[in-house]
């Protein structure tokens, strides 16, 4: 076939049969010997290489949720340059880091300028004192060993590292709605399969519906087995903390199916009603669960970057090989350890003085959240969460969550987060954050009262 004819046929088929362009390209290249490049998709500048883009990144839906929120907020500020925007969207802390904690980091940094105080590389797994302090402070009653604690630059980074350990051939389940990084990271690693546009879900992901109708806990009797189960409690975005009974069901389900739970406890410090703060409070969890957590939301370390992951020695692959050994290998290969300065701050957080100070900050955010709950309730808006988490999950029946987000931003200059950004189960909801200065929370409440 003449090359001009082939090229015309290529574009005719693309116009009338909306296939994925890369797939169509490879079909023609293999079947018709067509020598064309993908420069028709070129979005950057300069000369193209011969390196193909990671096909898994092609499967991601749009941009990352919180990047999109920031983009829309910036557009709003361009439209209304004099507006005083109140950000109750991206869950970024606002209160200063307590003085004794910040001074510990400052003193460590200052000591680096001296011969006696200079330190270079630390252990990839983290400062031994900090690992011990984490184990004794948060896991003393559940017998987690310091050797099972891996200090990191944040739990979100550890999600990716854990998926690197587990590989692309595992199957995955995640709450719906849930923190976007669970699904997006699974897509990038190659675990999610193709996106089914008609339903807005990835074909290889098991979505665990968690809403008011089932007390924010999935019906495990009707849930298919997967290798990995992502579970966050208290949940982001709904704010629901799973009860002892619910987590017992989850652990039993994992044990019966030979699955591994990746349990995200980043908001555990906000639990005040007796719900478990760690998955290891549940008997048998050490054989089926990994726990990730963070200093970000209780110590104000969103910019400092510090977290940890617990991998119990009893957790084994199907071959009997310890998961902790492979995670340690990934940490040593792909990570040089958390900042020594940040770790000095983390150690200060876990001192008696530091814990008192950070608990005071947590109480401040919880009071913010109560103000928002009371405001929305007075407007007859049904809300969930906010008791054991810094997030309010507000329901707007019959409305698209992006439309509610846009209306609130346009009419009140307040940014929230549309619930559908956390999954299909978040449609009709918005997440409102209690992270903010008190005067901003009070002003936001006044604006919402004026709107609704």
Number of C-alpha atoms within 10 A of each C-alpha: 8 7 13 10 9 16 14 11 13 18 13 11 12 15 10 8 10 9 12 9 15 15 10 16 18 14 14 17 14 10 8 12 13 19 12 14 13 12 10 8 9 11 7 8 6 7 8 12 6 8 6 9 9 11 12 18 14 13 17 18 14 8 9 13 19 15 11 14 20 15 12 15 21 14 12 18 15 11 11 13 11 8 13 12 19 19 24 21 23 18 23 18 22 14 16 11 19 20 10 16 24 19 15 20 21 15 14 20 18 13 14 14 11 10 8 8 12 12 14 7 10 14 14 19 22 21 20 15 13 22 24 17 21 22 21 17 13 16 18 12 11 16 14 21 18 18 17 18 25 28 31 28 21 23 24 19 15 21 19 18 18 19 20 16 17 19 14 16 11 15 20 23 24 24 26 24 25 28 23 18 16 21 24 20 22 25 25 20 18 21 24 27 18 17 17 10 9 6 9 11 19 19 14 19 20 21 24 24 23 22 18 11 9 10 11 21 22 19 12 13 7 8 14 11 18 20 16 22 24 21 25 27 26 30 26 27 29 33 24 27 31 23 17 16 11 16 24 18 16 22 24 17 18 23 17 10 14 18 22 23 28 24 21 26 23 28 25 24 20 23 17 13 10 10 19 21 23 21 29 25 18 18 13 16 24 22 21 26 26 23 23 27 24 25 24 22 24 24 28 20 21 17 10 18 20 23 24 25 26 27 27 24 16 17 19 17 15 9 6 9 12 16 19 23 14 15 21 18 13 15 21 14 10 11 15 15 20 24 20 19 18 25 27 22 28 28 20 22 27 21 15 9 13 20 18 13 19 22 16 14 22 22 15 18 28 21 18 24 26 17 18 24 26 14 18 19 13 11 14 10 15 15 20 17 22 28 21 24 30 29 33 27 23 22 19 15 12 9 12 17 23 19 12 19 21 19 15 18 19 14 12 20 21 24 27 24 28 26 28 21 25 25 20 17 19 25 21 20 30 29 32 28 28 30 26 21 15 16 10 17 22 16 13 22 18 13 16 18 14 11 12 10
